[in-house]
Amino acid sequence: MRIATWNVNSLKARLTRVEEWLTDVQPDVVCLQETKLADGAFPAMAFQSLGYESVHHGEGRWNGVAILSRVGIEDPVNGFGPDDPDTDARLLWATCGGIRIASAYVPNGRSLDDDHYQYKLKWLGQLRDRLQSAEDPARPVIVAGDYNIAPTDADVWDPKQFVDATHTSQPERDALGELEAWGLVDTFRLVQPEPKLFSWWDYRAGRFHKHEGMRIDLVMGTKAVADRVTFATIDRNARKGQLPSDHAPVIVDLADEERS
């Protein structure tokens, strides 16, 4: 099974690129973030024509998450559940091919003195609580998406550029550590230990061409998933060309269960 996550930074602007990428890469499940669409505007028929069922949780101009699957979609849940007070469309769950999968768009945080930073930490805590209350770390679970956190200094082009900044602060990394303590593993790193492999590059200052980015898009999975990982990559080609997202897709391949 091929799992991918991709912050597309406006599905309306990049639908043709996404369709071409799906045809070329043939993922089985794709978690999308920042669709920036209302549910009624989501192009489900376009994905269906390519063989994908889909679910979407959107609000219109901002945020928006989706899951595309050609191995089935069952039990979709928006956000943290029916009593979720968060009006931001940042989290979507579904079961695909026997794996409970979440597409997550973690708040950016903006700056350490911004209220949005506290919202980010609170949101990550809610995600930890949701896993604790509703999921089983002994079962196959994946939370994939734009975490807006570089797990270590090896995941940023120059740690000195991020002192006292979001994405690398210790409280954010501690919150990610709480998800790992529950049972999630950074599956990409199981087969790609090399430092300075990035999934996001600022549009400005030619960062992509200078290889000045961050790895903030993660496929976090429980041991039942991690034990099946055979391959992982970041598709830099999807960051090239006309009108790319500032993120590249992260791809993780899993062996069949009977071979795990």
Helices and strands as residue ranges (DSSP letters): E 2-7, H 11-25, E 29-33, G 39-41, H 44-48, E 53-57, E 65-69, E 74-78, E 91-96, E 99-105, H 115-134, E 141-146, G 153-155, G 159-162, H 170-182, E 185-186, H 187-191, G 204-206, H 207-210, E 217-221, H 223-226, E 229-234, G 236-239, E 250-254, G 257-259
